[in-house]
Amino acid sequence: MKPKLKNTLLVILLFVIVTGSSGWYIYIHQPKVNRNIADQITAVNSRLTHKDYLLDEVNTLEKKLALLDTLLANNDKVIPYRLSSHDAYNEIINIAQSFSEQTEMNIEHVQTTFSGSFGKDIFHLKGNGEFKDVVKLIDNLENARNLYKINNANLKVGTFTDEVGRTNYQIFFDIELEAYFTNDENFSIPARPAHLNENTNMRNFFNPLIYSDIPPNYDGLLEVDGANLLAIIPDGAFIVDKSGNSFTMIEGDEVYLGVLTKIDQENKLCEFLINRGGIIEQIILRMKNLDRKETK
């Protein structure tokens, strides 16, 4: 083949390759790329169009979240967030610090159990003391803001004799207490100490209505039995007990097992209200007959 013809064929071949490649790029590839870019622009524009709507949704959700947090924080009962049982232990100790000296309590941490993000500490409270202290313990745990549950409570009455021989009644208690908590920071309400209620007034239903024993007269008060009313003076009454001890008394003065309720100058008598271990008696001492005593 002649060189001139050969060069002509090469030029034609090169022209065909360049023309075909350019046509494929311009008419096939480039439109496809343009369509993809257009779709992306459309998607971005669509998102930008809804931006204000999304911001409104975010603001609404934030307000609802703040409201829920406020309601949860102000609830009467909360499950506190804590990582240790010391907070619950310290809250029990805080209640016990208001007890009288006659009340003793031991606190034993039995175990900690979990259920998901929530758990409970189980405590064993055991001791003895005054009825009002036991009631105060139960009342403050039941009304604490942190969630507690008294699972079992065994109460019984017992007696002990003090150094002067006086019989005192105490309550022996054995309580199983559950203290609930969470270790999930999403429920991050801090543990708070109990607001102690000091006005827990309740009649001691363990005290017997009638006592089998009557306390001795440790304070040297007037014993009305066998006493004589010698005189009624402007300032009160002059009384001598069976041992010869004299007492000058006015209305309201305390006597052994009771109180002087009335001094009647006109009828020359004194009235006493005596409580003999739950049995109430009214005793009258008269001047007219020093050996006479009336009991109603």
C-alpha positions in Angstrom: 0.0 0.0 0.0 1.2 3.4 -1.0 2.2 5.7 1.9 -0.2 8.4 0.8 -3.1 6.0 0.9 -2.0 4.6 4.2 -1.9 8.0 5.8 -5.3 8.9 4.4 -6.8 5.8 6.0 -5.2 6.5 9.3 -6.5 10.1 9.3 -10.0 8.8 8.4 -9.9 6.2 11.2 -8.7 8.8 13.8 -11.5 11.1 12.7 -14.1 8.4 13.1 -12.8 7.5 16.6 -12.7 11.1 17.8 -16.1 11.9 16.3 -17.7 8.8 17.8 -16.2 9.4 21.3 -17.4 13.0 21.2 -20.9 12.1 20.1 -21.2 9.4 22.9 -20.0 11.9 25.5 -22.2 14.8 24.3 -25.4 12.9 23.4 -25.3 9.9 25.8 -23.1 10.4 28.9 -23.5 14.1 29.5 -27.3 14.2 29.5 -27.3 11.4 32.0 -24.9 13.3 34.3 -27.1 16.4 33.9 -30.2 14.5 34.8 -28.5 13.2 38.0 -27.4 16.7 39.0 -30.9 18.0 38.3 -32.4 15.3 40.6 -29.9 16.2 43.3 -30.8 19.9 43.0 -34.4 19.1 43.2 -34.0 17.1 46.3 -31.9 19.8 48.0 -34.5 22.4 47.0 -37.2 20.2 48.5 -35.4 19.9 51.8 -34.7 23.7 51.9 -38.4 24.3 51.2 -39.3 22.2 54.3 -36.6 23.7 56.6 -39.0 26.0 58.4 -41.5 23.2 59.0 -38.7 21.0 60.4 -37.5 23.8 62.7 -41.1 24.3 64.0 -41.3 20.6 64.7 -38.0 20.7 66.6 -39.2 23.6 68.7 -42.5 21.9 69.5 -40.7 18.7 70.5 -38.3 20.7 72.7 -41.3 22.4 74.5 -43.0 19.0 75.1 -39.7 17.6 76.4 -39.3 20.5 78.8 -42.9 20.1 80.0 -42.4 16.4 80.7 -39.2 17.0 82.6 -41.0 19.6 84.7 -43.9 17.2 85.5 -41.5 14.4 86.3 -39.3 16.6 88.5 -42.4 17.9 90.4 -44.0 14.5 90.9 -44.8 13.4 94.5 -42.8 10.3 94.0 -39.6 9.9 91.9 -37.2 7.1 91.1 -33.9 8.8 91.8 -30.8 8.5 89.7 -27.8 7.2 91.6 -24.9 4.8 91.3 -24.5 3.8 94.9 -26.8 2.6 97.7 -25.2 5.2 100.1 -27.8 7.8 99.3 -30.7 5.5 100.5 -28.6 4.5 103.5 -28.0 8.1 104.4 -31.6 9.0 104.1 -32.5 6.3 106.6 -29.8 7.6 108.9 -31.1 11.1 108.6 -34.5 9.9 109.8 -33.0 8.0 112.7 -31.1 11.1 113.9 -34.3 12.5 115.2 -35.0 9.5 117.4 -34.9 9.7 121.2 -32.1 8.1 123.2 -34.2 5.1 124.1 -34.6 4.0 120.4 -32.0 1.9 118.7 -31.9 0.7 115.1 -29.6 -1.4 113.0 -29.5 -1.0 109.2 -28.4 -4.0 107.1 -28.0 -3.8 103.3 -29.2 -7.2 102.1 -28.8 -7.0 98.3 -29.3 -5.0 95.1 -31.3 -6.3 92.2 -31.8 -4.9 88.7 -34.5 -5.0 86.1 -33.4 -3.2 83.0 -32.3 0.3 83.8 -34.0 0.2 87.2 -33.0 -1.4 90.4 -33.8 -1.7 94.1 -31.7 -1.9 97.3 -33.1 -4.1 100.0 -32.5 -3.1 103.6 -33.2 -4.8 106.8 -34.2 -2.4 109.6 -34.2 -4.0 113.1 -34.4 -2.4 116.5 -36.4 -1.3 119.5 -37.6 2.0 120.9 -40.4 4.3 121.6 -43.7 4.0 119.7 -43.5 7.6 118.4 -40.0 6.9 116.8 -41.2 3.8 115.1 -44.2 5.6 113.7 -42.0 8.5 112.6 -39.7 6.0 110.8 -42.5 4.4 108.9 -44.3 7.7 108.1 -41.2 9.4 106.7 -40.3 6.5 104.6 -43.8 6.2 103.2 -44.0 9.9 102.5 -40.4 10.4 101.2 -40.1 11.8 97.7 -37.8 9.1 96.6 -39.7 5.8 96.1 -39.5 3.4 99.0 -41.6 0.3 99.8 -42.0 -1.4 103.1 -42.3 -5.0 102.1 -42.6 -6.6 105.5 -43.0 -5.1 108.9 -43.2 -7.0 112.2 -44.0 -5.0 115.3 -44.4 -6.3 118.8 -44.4 -4.7 122.3 -41.9 -5.5 125.0 -41.1 -4.1 128.5 -37.9 -3.3 130.3 -37.1 -2.0 133.8 -35.0 1.1 134.2 -32.4 1.8 136.9 -35.0 2.9 139.4 -37.3 0.0 138.8 -39.9 1.7 136.6 -41.4 -0.5 133.9 -41.3 1.0 130.4 -42.9 -0.2 127.2 -41.0 -0.4 123.9 -41.8 -1.5 120.4 -39.6 -4.1 118.8 -39.6 -3.8 115.0 -38.3 -5.8 112.1 -38.8 -4.1 108.7 -37.8 -5.1 105.2 -37.4 -1.9 103.1 -37.0 -1.6 99.3 -35.4 1.5 97.9 -35.9 2.0 94.1 -33.4 3.8 91.8 -32.1 4.0 88.3 -28.6 4.1 86.9 -29.7 5.4 83.5 -28.7 9.0 83.0 -31.8 9.5 80.8 -33.7 9.4 84.1 -31.3 11.8 85.8 -33.4 13.0 88.7 -31.0 13.4 91.6 -31.6 11.6 94.9 -33.0 14.0 97.5 -33.1 13.7 101.3 -36.5 13.2 102.9 -38.4 16.2 104.3 -38.9 14.9 107.8 -42.4 15.1 109.3 -42.1 15.8 113.0 -45.9 15.9 113.6 -46.7 12.2 113.5 -49.4 12.0 116.2 -50.9 8.6 116.8 -52.2 6.8 119.9 -49.9 4.0 121.0 -52.2 1.1 120.3 -49.7 -1.3 121.8 -50.2 0.2 125.3 -52.7 -1.9 127.4 -55.9 -0.2 128.4 -55.5 -1.5 131.9 -51.9 -2.0 133.3 -51.1 -5.0 135.4 -48.6 -3.0 137.4 -48.7 0.5 138.9 -45.5 2.5 139.0 -44.2 3.4 142.5 -44.3 6.9 143.9 -40.8 7.8 142.9 -41.4 11.6 143.0 -42.7 11.7 146.6 -46.1 13.0 145.5 -49.2 13.1 147.8 -50.8 9.7 148.1 -54.5 10.4 148.4 -55.3 7.0 149.9 -55.3 7.5 153.7 -54.8 11.2 153.5 -56.7 13.8 155.6 -57.8 17.3 154.6 -56.9 19.4 157.6 -57.7 22.9 156.3 -58.8 24.9 153.3 -56.9 28.2 153.1 -57.2 31.1 150.7 -54.2 29.9 148.7 -55.3 26.3 148.6 -55.7 23.2 150.8 -53.6 21.8 153.6 -53.4 18.0 153.4 -51.6 15.3 155.5 -50.9 11.8 154.1 -51.0 8.6 156.0 -47.3 8.9 156.8 -47.7 12.3 158.4 -46.2 14.3 155.5 -48.0 17.6 155.0 -48.8 19.2 151.6 -50.1 22.6 150.7 -51.8 22.3 147.3 -53.9 24.2 144.8 -56.2 23.1 142.0 -54.3 21.4 139.2 -51.4 20.1 141.4 -50.2 16.6 140.6 -50.6 13.8 143.1 -49.6 10.2 143.0 -51.4 8.7 140.0 -53.6 11.7 139.4 -54.3 15.4 140.0 -56.2 17.7 142.4 -59.1 18.8 140.2 -61.2 21.0 142.6 -61.0 22.7 146.0 -64.6 23.5 147.2 -64.3 26.1 150.0 -68.1 26.2 150.6 -68.4 22.5 151.2 -65.0 22.1 152.6 -63.8 19.3 150.3 -61.2 18.5 147.7 -61.8 16.3 144.6 -59.0 14.2 143.0 -59.0 12.3 139.7 -56.9 9.2 140.0 -55.8 6.8 137.2 -54.9 3.4 138.7 -53.4 1.8 135.6 -56.3 2.6 133.4 -59.0 2.5 136.0 -60.2 6.1 136.6 -61.5 7.0 140.1 -62.7 10.2 141.7 -61.7 10.6 145.3 -63.2 13.2 147.6 -61.5 14.3 150.9 -63.8 16.2 153.3 -62.9 18.3 156.4 -66.0 17.5 158.4 -64.9 13.9 158.9 -61.1 13.5 158.5 -61.5 9.8 158.5 -64.0 9.8 155.7 -63.1 9.2 152.1 -65.5 8.8 149.2 -64.8 7.0 146.0 -67.0 7.2 142.9 
